């Protein structure tokens, strides 16, 4: 009996440490390395959303960005952007702070336009000085006065860091990580060694919206 109990405990331990099998909106179920998937939920009032962990200096993020915008507009779903600045990109954390300033102090729409402009001009920005000059021009072109100190209290940097911490909590390892989410499930579009094609966003999004027409039970937690 003791041997059987030890065997049972061993099998349970393996099951808990193995990657969970993730049901998908389309395609066969797959494994992922996500940890705390409780953060993969749409905002209040939405049944489906796109969550994106991105780095403003990431070329793959720049390529995926217009696809995300087009899909969100086509299907009328929100994009929940999370800043995940990579350590090797020395200016992207500060770039995210500029975007957060616009979002909090000016308008979310202009913040989105700023992010799009940074992605378009990404190859011309190689340092914090380049970023500062780019931001000054962009503010002037949009009739805005850029503060001499963009984040005097550090509150905006704290919000960027909170996004990054969420990514670490989820175990984000690639940018962009794009996930289509409902209240009961999720499917990764990009964010693993095997999943890196942002063009899959549209069919996955379409399938997710179709699935929300049914009423499944709560998604089990990992």
C-alpha positions as YAML, in Angstrom:
chain: A
units: angstrom
residues:
- id: 1
  name: UNK
  ca: [0.00, 0.00, 0.00]
- id: 2
  name: UNK
  ca: [2.83, 2.40, 0.88]
- id: 3
  name: UNK
  ca: [4.49, 1.76, -2.49]
- id: 4
  name: UNK
  ca: [1.22, 2.47, -4.29]
- id: 5
  name: UNK
  ca: [0.77, 5.73, -2.39]
- id: 6
  name: UNK
  ca: [4.32, 6.84, -3.26]
- id: 7
  name: UNK
  ca: [3.70, 5.98, -6.92]
- id: 8
  name: UNK
  ca: [0.49, 7.97, -6.92]
- id: 9
  name: UNK
  ca: [2.23, 10.98, -5.39]
- id: 10
  name: UNK
  ca: [5.01, 10.74, -7.97]
- id: 11
  name: UNK
  ca: [2.50, 10.74, -10.84]
- id: 12
  name: UNK
  ca: [0.69, 13.75, -9.36]
- id: 13
  name: UNK
  ca: [4.00, 15.63, -9.07]
- id: 14
  name: UNK
  ca: [4.77, 14.94, -12.72]
- id: 15
  name: UNK
  ca: [1.34, 16.15, -13.76]
- id: 16
  name: UNK
  ca: [1.74, 19.39, -11.81]
- id: 17
  name: UNK
  ca: [5.16, 20.21, -13.25]
- id: 18
  name: UNK
  ca: [4.38, 19.27, -16.87]
- id: 19
  name: UNK
  ca: [3.10, 22.01, -19.19]
- id: 20
  name: UNK
  ca: [-0.68, 22.16, -19.20]
- id: 21
  name: UNK
  ca: [-2.53, 21.10, -22.31]
- id: 22
  name: UNK
  ca: [-4.14, 24.20, -23.74]
- id: 23
  name: UNK
  ca: [-7.41, 23.92, -25.61]
- id: 24
  name: UNK
  ca: [-7.45, 26.18, -28.64]
- id: 25
  name: UNK
  ca: [-10.05, 28.03, -30.67]
- id: 26
  name: UNK
  ca: [-8.73, 26.38, -33.84]
- id: 27
  name: UNK
  ca: [-6.21, 23.61, -34.41]
- id: 28
  name: UNK
  ca: [-5.11, 20.79, -32.14]
- id: 29
  name: UNK
  ca: [-4.50, 21.41, -28.41]
- id: 30
  name: UNK
  ca: [-0.92, 22.40, -27.68]
- id: 31
  name: UNK
  ca: [1.42, 22.79, -24.72]
- id: 32
  name: UNK
  ca: [2.79, 26.13, -23.61]
- id: 33
  name: UNK
  ca: [5.14, 27.37, -20.90]
- id: 34
  name: UNK
  ca: [2.80, 30.00, -19.48]
- id: 35
  name: UNK
  ca: [2.53, 30.12, -15.70]
- id: 36
  name: UNK
  ca: [-0.10, 32.41, -14.21]
- id: 37
  name: UNK
  ca: [-2.74, 32.41, -16.92]
- id: 38
  name: UNK
  ca: [-5.27, 34.21, -14.71]
- id: 39
  name: UNK
  ca: [-4.02, 37.46, -16.28]
- id: 40
  name: UNK
  ca: [-5.18, 36.28, -19.72]
- id: 41
  name: UNK
  ca: [-8.65, 37.80, -19.61]
- id: 42
  name: UNK
  ca: [-10.40, 40.41, -21.75]
- id: 43
  name: UNK
  ca: [-11.27, 43.76, -20.15]
- id: 44
  name: UNK
  ca: [-14.64, 44.23, -18.51]
- id: 45
  name: UNK
  ca: [-17.41, 44.46, -21.07]
- id: 46
  name: UNK
  ca: [-15.55, 42.51, -23.78]
- id: 47
  name: UNK
  ca: [-15.90, 38.84, -24.63]
- id: 48
  name: UNK
  ca: [-12.74, 38.64, -26.75]
- id: 49
  name: UNK
  ca: [-9.51, 40.64, -26.71]
- id: 50
  name: UNK
  ca: [-5.99, 40.66, -28.09]
- id: 51
  name: UNK
  ca: [-3.21, 40.83, -25.49]
- id: 52
  name: UNK
  ca: [0.19, 41.91, -26.80]
- id: 53
  name: UNK
  ca: [3.49, 41.95, -24.91]
- id: 54
  name: UNK
  ca: [5.77, 44.11, -27.03]
- id: 55
  name: UNK
  ca: [9.10, 45.90, -27.14]
- id: 56
  name: UNK
  ca: [9.28, 49.14, -29.13]
- id: 57
  name: UNK
  ca: [12.70, 48.20, -30.48]
- id: 58
  name: UNK
  ca: [11.75, 44.69, -31.58]
- id: 59
  name: UNK
  ca: [11.63, 44.30, -35.41]
- id: 60
  name: UNK
  ca: [9.14, 41.43, -35.15]
- id: 61
  name: UNK
  ca: [6.89, 43.65, -33.03]
- id: 62
  name: UNK
  ca: [7.07, 46.34, -35.71]
- id: 63
  name: UNK
  ca: [6.01, 43.83, -38.36]
- id: 64
  name: UNK
  ca: [3.13, 42.52, -36.25]
- id: 65
  name: UNK
  ca: [1.87, 45.94, -35.16]
- id: 66
  name: UNK
  ca: [-0.20, 46.89, -38.26]
- id: 67
  name: UNK
  ca: [-1.65, 43.37, -38.40]
- id: 68
  name: UNK
  ca: [-2.84, 43.73, -34.81]
- id: 69
  name: UNK
  ca: [-4.42, 47.11, -35.55]
- id: 70
  name: UNK
  ca: [-6.18, 45.86, -38.65]
- id: 71
  name: UNK
  ca: [-7.52, 42.74, -36.92]
- id: 72
  name: UNK
  ca: [-8.79, 44.72, -33.93]
- id: 73
  name: UNK
  ca: [-10.61, 47.14, -36.22]
- id: 74
  name: UNK
  ca: [-12.02, 44.39, -38.42]
- id: 75
  name: UNK
  ca: [-13.47, 42.39, -35.52]
- id: 76
  name: UNK
  ca: [-14.16, 45.30, -33.14]
- id: 77
  name: UNK
  ca: [-12.13, 43.85, -30.27]
- id: 78
  name: UNK
  ca: [-9.79, 45.70, -27.89]
- id: 79
  name: UNK
  ca: [-6.02, 45.38, -27.85]
- id: 80
  name: UNK
  ca: [-4.48, 45.22, -24.38]
- id: 81
  name: UNK
  ca: [-0.89, 46.37, -24.88]
- id: 82
  name: UNK
  ca: [1.72, 45.40, -22.30]
- id: 83
  name: UNK
  ca: [5.19, 46.90, -22.42]
- id: 84
  name: UNK
  ca: [7.93, 44.29, -22.24]
- id: 85
  name: UNK
  ca: [11.14, 46.24, -22.95]
- id: 86
  name: UNK
  ca: [14.12, 44.00, -23.51]
- id: 87
  name: UNK
  ca: [17.36, 44.70, -21.66]
- id: 88
  name: UNK
  ca: [19.44, 44.69, -24.86]
- id: 89
  name: UNK
  ca: [17.38, 47.58, -26.28]
- id: 90
  name: UNK
  ca: [18.72, 50.49, -24.26]
- id: 91
  name: UNK
  ca: [16.07, 53.03, -25.30]
- id: 92
  name: UNK
  ca: [12.85, 51.04, -25.33]
- id: 93
  name: UNK
  ca: [11.98, 51.33, -21.64]
- id: 94
  name: UNK
  ca: [12.16, 55.12, -21.96]
- id: 95
  name: UNK
  ca: [10.16, 54.93, -25.18]
- id: 96
  name: UNK
  ca: [7.41, 53.07, -23.32]
- id: 97
  name: UNK
  ca: [7.46, 55.83, -20.68]
- id: 98
  name: UNK
  ca: [6.83, 58.43, -23.41]
- id: 99
  name: UNK
  ca: [3.91, 56.38, -24.70]
- id: 100
  name: UNK
  ca: [2.54, 56.03, -21.17]
- id: 101
  name: UNK
  ca: [2.80, 59.81, -20.66]
- id: 102
  name: UNK
  ca: [0.66, 60.36, -23.75]
- id: 103
  name: UNK
  ca: [-1.82, 57.71, -22.68]
- id: 104
  name: UNK
  ca: [-2.24, 59.09, -19.16]
- id: 105
  name: UNK
  ca: [-1.80, 62.83, -19.71]
- id: 106
  name: UNK
  ca: [-3.00, 63.46, -23.29]
- id: 107
  name: UNK
  ca: [-5.07, 60.70, -24.90]
- id: 108
  name: UNK
  ca: [-4.89, 56.93, -25.49]
- id: 109
  name: UNK
  ca: [-5.44, 57.55, -29.21]
- id: 110
  name: UNK
  ca: [-2.34, 59.71, -29.49]
- id: 111
  name: UNK
  ca: [-0.39, 57.21, -27.41]
- id: 112
  name: UNK
  ca: [-1.29, 54.54, -29.96]
- id: 113
  name: UNK
  ca: [-0.23, 56.81, -32.82]
- id: 114
  name: UNK
  ca: [3.08, 57.45, -31.07]
- id: 115
  name: UNK
  ca: [3.75, 53.72, -30.72]
- id: 116
  name: UNK
  ca: [2.95, 53.23, -34.41]
- id: 117
  name: UNK
  ca: [5.31, 56.05, -35.38]
- id: 118
  name: UNK
  ca: [8.11, 54.59, -33.26]
- id: 119
  name: UNK
  ca: [7.71, 51.21, -34.95]
- id: 120
  name: UNK
  ca: [7.85, 52.85, -38.39]
- id: 121
  name: UNK
  ca: [11.00, 54.81, -37.45]
- id: 122
  name: UNK
  ca: [12.54, 52.01, -35.42]
- id: 123
  name: UNK
  ca: [15.69, 51.65, -37.52]
- id: 124
  name: UNK
  ca: [16.52, 55.34, -37.07]
- id: 125
  name: UNK
  ca: [16.46, 55.11, -33.26]
- id: 126
  name: UNK
  ca: [19.59, 53.60, -31.76]
- id: 127
  name: UNK
  ca: [20.00, 55.48, -28.48]
- id: 128
  name: UNK
  ca: [18.14, 57.45, -25.84]
- id: 129
  name: UNK
  ca: [19.30, 60.65, -27.53]
- id: 130
  name: UNK
  ca: [17.80, 59.47, -30.83]
- id: 131
  name: UNK
  ca: [14.56, 58.66, -29.03]
- id: 132
  name: UNK
  ca: [14.46, 62.06, -27.34]
- id: 133
  name: UNK
  ca: [14.96, 63.88, -30.64]
- id: 134
  name: UNK
  ca: [12.34, 61.71, -32.33]
- id: 135
  name: UNK
  ca: [9.85, 62.37, -29.51]
- id: 136
  name: UNK
  ca: [10.48, 66.13, -29.64]
- id: 137
  name: UNK
  ca: [9.74, 66.22, -33.37]
- id: 138
  name: UNK
  ca: [6.66, 64.05, -32.94]
- id: 139
  name: UNK
  ca: [5.26, 66.21, -30.15]
- id: 140
  name: UNK
  ca: [5.83, 69.38, -32.20]
- id: 141
  name: UNK
  ca: [4.18, 67.85, -35.28]
- id: 142
  name: UNK
  ca: [1.10, 67.07, -33.16]
- id: 143
  name: UNK
  ca: [0.91, 70.52, -31.57]
- id: 144
  name: UNK
  ca: [2.07, 69.30, -28.16]
- id: 145
  name: UNK
  ca: [4.65, 70.71, -25.78]
- id: 146
  name: UNK
  ca: [6.93, 67.98, -24.50]
- id: 147
  name: UNK
  ca: [7.81, 68.41, -20.82]
- id: 148
  name: UNK
  ca: [11.49, 68.92, -20.01]
- id: 149
  name: UNK
  ca: [11.14, 66.02, -17.58]
- id: 150
  name: UNK
  ca: [8.65, 63.45, -18.82]
- id: 151
  name: UNK
  ca: [8.31, 61.45, -15.60]
- id: 152
  name: UNK
  ca: [9.41, 63.52, -12.57]
- id: 153
  name: UNK
  ca: [7.89, 61.21, -9.94]
- id: 154
  name: UNK
  ca: [8.73, 57.88, -11.61]
- id: 155
  name: UNK
  ca: [5.05, 56.92, -11.66]
- id: 156
  name: UNK
  ca: [5.04, 56.26, -15.40]
- id: 157
  name: UNK
  ca: [8.17, 54.12, -15.22]
- id: 158
  name: UNK
  ca: [6.50, 52.15, -12.45]
- id: 159
  name: UNK
  ca: [3.57, 51.38, -14.76]
- id: 160
  name: UNK
  ca: [5.92, 50.21, -17.52]
- id: 161
  name: UNK
  ca: [7.73, 48.04, -14.99]
- id: 162
  name: UNK
  ca: [4.41, 46.63, -13.80]
- id: 163
  name: UNK
  ca: [3.65, 45.54, -17.38]
- id: 164
  name: UNK
  ca: [7.06, 43.91, -17.62]
- id: 165
  name: UNK
  ca: [6.50, 42.16, -14.30]
- id: 166
  name: UNK
  ca: [3.19, 40.79, -15.62]
- id: 167
  name: UNK
  ca: [5.09, 39.35, -18.57]
- id: 168
  name: UNK
  ca: [7.57, 37.68, -16.23]
- id: 169
  name: UNK
  ca: [4.70, 36.36, -14.14]
- id: 170
  name: UNK
  ca: [3.19, 34.84, -17.28]
- id: 171
  name: UNK
  ca: [6.63, 33.63, -18.40]
- id: 172
  name: UNK
  ca: [6.88, 35.63, -21.61]
- id: 173
  name: UNK
  ca: [10.10, 34.71, -23.40]
- id: 174
  name: UNK
  ca: [9.61, 36.17, -26.90]
- id: 175
  name: UNK
  ca: [8.42, 39.46, -28.35]
- id: 176
  name: UNK
  ca: [5.91, 39.95, -29.61]
- id: 177
  name: UNK
  ca: [3.82, 37.60, -27.54]
- id: 178
  name: UNK
  ca: [0.31, 37.87, -28.97]
- id: 179
  name: UNK
  ca: [-2.56, 36.01, -27.32]
- id: 180
  name: UNK
  ca: [-6.25, 35.94, -28.20]
- id: 181
  name: UNK
  ca: [-8.27, 35.62, -25.01]
- id: 182
  name: UNK
  ca: [-11.84, 35.04, -23.89]
- id: 183
  name: UNK
  ca: [-13.15, 34.68, -20.37]
- id: 184
  name: UNK
  ca: [-12.71, 30.92, -20.59]
- id: 185
  name: UNK
  ca: [-9.78, 30.23, -22.85]
- id: 186
  name: UNK
  ca: [-6.85, 31.59, -24.81]
- id: 187
  name: UNK
  ca: [-4.71, 30.78, -27.82]
- id: 188
  name: UNK
  ca: [-1.18, 31.98, -28.53]
- id: 189
  name: UNK
  ca: [-0.65, 33.58, -31.94]
- id: 190
  name: UNK
  ca: [3.03, 34.48, -31.45]
- id: 191
  name: UNK
  ca: [5.36, 33.97, -28.54]
- id: 192
  name: UNK
  ca: [7.06, 30.58, -28.78]
- id: 193
  name: UNK
  ca: [9.75, 29.01, -30.95]
- id: 194
  name: UNK
  ca: [7.01, 27.32, -32.98]
- id: 195
  name: UNK
  ca: [4.49, 30.17, -33.09]
- id: 196
  name: UNK
  ca: [5.76, 33.34, -34.74]
- id: 197
  name: UNK
  ca: [3.35, 34.18, -37.59]
- id: 198
  name: UNK
  ca: [1.16, 37.21, -36.75]
- id: 199
  name: UNK
  ca: [-0.95, 36.50, -39.84]
- id: 200
  name: UNK
  ca: [-2.60, 33.71, -37.81]
- id: 201
  name: UNK
  ca: [-4.23, 36.38, -35.66]
- id: 202
  name: UNK
  ca: [-7.23, 36.81, -37.97]
- id: 203
  name: UNK
  ca: [-8.35, 33.16, -38.20]
- id: 204
  name: UNK
  ca: [-7.76, 32.63, -34.47]
- id: 205
  name: UNK
  ca: [-9.70, 35.78, -33.63]
- id: 206
  name: UNK
  ca: [-12.55, 34.74, -35.89]
- id: 207
  name: UNK
  ca: [-12.71, 31.31, -34.25]
- id: 208
  name: UNK
  ca: [-12.60, 32.82, -30.75]
- id: 209
  name: UNK
  ca: [-15.52, 35.11, -31.50]
- id: 210
  name: UNK
  ca: [-17.48, 32.15, -32.84]
- id: 211
  name: UNK
  ca: [-16.76, 30.18, -29.65]
- id: 212
  name: UNK
  ca: [-18.12, 32.97, -27.46]
- id: 213
  name: UNK
  ca: [-21.55, 32.41, -28.98]
- id: 214
  name: UNK
  ca: [-21.75, 29.34, -26.78]
- id: 215
  name: UNK
  ca: [-21.65, 29.47, -22.98]
- id: 216
  name: UNK
  ca: [-18.81, 27.28, -21.65]
- id: 217
  name: UNK
  ca: [-18.06, 26.91, -17.97]
- id: 218
  name: UNK
  ca: [-15.19, 28.65, -16.17]
- id: 219
  name: UNK
  ca: [-11.69, 27.90, -17.40]
- id: 220
  name: UNK
  ca: [-9.69, 25.78, -14.97]
- id: 221
  name: UNK
  ca: [-6.60, 27.44, -13.50]
- id: 222
  name: UNK
  ca: [-3.13, 26.03, -13.98]
...
